[in-house]
Amino acid sequence: MYQIGDKVCYGTEGVCSIVRIQEMKVGGAKGKYYVLRPIYRESATVYVPLDNERLIARMRPVLSQQELEALLVGADDAPLAWIDDPTERKDRFSRLLSDGSSADLLSVTCLLWRKRRQLYAAGRRMRSSDEQLLRDAEKLLTDEVALALALPRQEVPAYLHKRLAQPEAADQQLP
């Protein structure tokens, strides 16, 4: 069970702090809820019922610096493969962003970076849905890496591109 003050990653909300655990009545039923505040969107609040295993499973602890470094070392060994069907790809990658681990998030990001580089080299552009998936993945990854390494968010993209040998985008600014 998580405690008040813990930092967690929650689905596509990104890094959140557990600000309280409170009893609430929703739809006529009483229950306890985690009250999460996204770190980089402090005006938002997320409520996660403690008795909903599916939603609780979307919460995971933020990586430590050591865990992140180990993950970055093995980033190119990720087994994620490109899915040719755009609808199937969007569904699968969106699920990984929402429910996946840090390794899944990094795998999706690296795969989309590689695909974008291949397409640009051929004089083509990525589909807008793939670009949106990449922006979403980069945002989630940036938030977690910034917290794990105590880096300002604006420094994370260059750090990741350097560590993951993605020089063509090292100067891009992510959200």
Residue pairs with C-beta under 8 A, 6 or more apart in sequence:
1 50
2 8
2 18
2 34
2 59
3 18
4 18
4 19
4 20
4 21
5 17
5 18
6 17
6 18
6 61
7 15
7 16
7 17
7 18
7 39
7 61
7 62
7 147
8 15
8 16
8 17
8 18
8 36
8 59
8 60
8 61
8 62
9 15
9 16
9 59
9 60
9 61
9 62
9 102
9 140
9 144
10 16
10 36
10 46
10 48
10 58
10 59
11 58
11 98
11 99
12 97
12 98
12 136
12 140
13 36
13 38
13 41
13 44
13 46
14 38
14 39
14 40
14 41
14 139
14 140
14 143
14 144
15 38
15 39
15 40
15 62
15 143
15 144
15 147
16 36
16 37
16 38
16 39
16 46
17 36
17 37
17 39
18 34
18 35
18 36
19 35
19 36
19 37
20 35
21 32
21 33
21 34
21 35
21 50
22 32
22 33
22 35
23 30
23 31
23 32
23 33
24 30
24 31
24 32
24 33
24 47
26 47
26 49
31 49
31 50
31 51
32 49
32 50
32 51
33 47
33 48
33 49
33 50
34 47
34 48
34 50
34 59
35 45
35 46
35 47
36 45
36 46
36 47
36 48
37 44
37 45
37 46
38 44
38 46
39 143
39 147
40 143
40 153
48 55
48 56
48 58
48 59
49 55
50 56
57 99
58 98
58 99
60 101
60 102
62 144
62 147
62 148
63 71
63 102
63 144
63 148
64 148
65 148
65 149
67 102
67 148
68 102
68 144
68 145
68 148
68 149
71 102
71 103
71 106
72 106
72 160
72 163
72 164
75 106
75 107
75 110
75 164
76 110
76 164
78 103
78 106
78 107
78 110
78 111
79 107
80 96
80 104
80 107
80 108
80 111
81 111
82 89
82 111
82 115
83 89
83 92
83 93
86 127
86 129
86 130
89 130
90 129
90 130
90 133
93 108
93 112
93 133
93 137
94 133
96 104
96 105
96 107
96 108
97 104
97 105
97 108
97 133
97 136
97 137
97 140
100 108
102 144
105 137
105 140
105 141
105 144
106 141
108 133
108 137
109 134
109 137
109 138
109 141
110 164
110 166
112 126
112 130
112 133
112 134
112 137
113 134
113 164
113 166
113 169
115 126
115 130
116 126
116 130
116 131
116 134
117 166
117 168
119 125
119 126
120 168
126 134
135 174
135 175
138 157
138 174
138 175
139 174
139 175
141 156
141 160
142 153
142 156
142 157
142 160
142 174
142 175
143 153
145 151
145 156
145 159
145 160
146 152
146 153
146 155
146 156
149 156
149 159
151 159
153 174
154 173
156 174
157 169
157 170
157 172
157 173
157 174
158 170
158 171
160 166
161 167
161 169
161 170
161 172
162 170
